[in-house]
Amino acid sequence: MKFYKLVKYDIKNGIERKWHMYFIASILCIIFVAAFYFNISRKVDISGEAELFTITNIFFFLFQGKEPFSPELGNAFVFPVIWLFIFLFSAYITLDYPFRNLTEQGIYVITRIRNRTYWWFSKCIYVFCSTLLYFFVLYFTVWIFCRVFGINISFQFSEYINVEILNMELASVTRKQVIMVLMVLPVMTSLAINFIQLFLGLFIERIYCFLITTFILFASTYFQTPVLIGNYAMVKRSIFCVEGGMTIACGVLINISLVVLCIIIGARRIKKYDILKKNS
């Protein structure tokens, strides 16, 4: 079996047969966005004070995350449920197929291609494509919602909505910085998390991989540190919102480095991976 056929096989079995998961993600995204929109409609006059309300404000809502926690203030810590769902659901979608495939028909496939590295690279492409498709579905769903309700499609945004509703005051940002914070970094962070999960699957059971992913994301909401990569996907942890916050350059560099390391080390590990022992 040639490499491109293996990739085609993984895309068909790993993505096409899971179309319902992306559909569920789209429906839940609509529910989140609709709740936010109608909540705003009750509190402010969107055609008046917040006339610059745009699709970008919705993206700020989805990827706002959580401001750095300060125990000395005495406030209870509240997890950013929607932010956590977005990244956990992406990880969940990519969790099952690669190693379920290895324990079923994947053994026959590896035997045919006689190259375990091809198998690994194909699974990496699957995770990459699945993650990109997942975020495309989310962004496209928001775009459709905005078209239906007449919300402006623009990278400009209402500072009033951000400050009064989201409790998020941004420093002056350019359009390029907005795109990086709301589109590039969330996708790259999700890719890094999903690749870490794929890599860990070469050593431990899938359920433990997902538990580690969950721990990383939950810990990221509580601690502001470059080590916990979830911080790079939260607007409220960016340098534009908080002093000493996460920078775009650092987020891009660390996420890319993690993905590359997972691919390279995973390619070496798969050569020594005991498939028969895994299935016993």
Helices and strands as residue ranges (DSSP letters): H 3-14, G 16-18, H 19-43, H 55-63, G 71-73, H 81-95, H 97-103, H 105-113, H 116-149, H 159-164, H 175-179, I 180-184, H 185-200, H 206-222, G 229-233, G 235-237, H 248-270, H 275-279
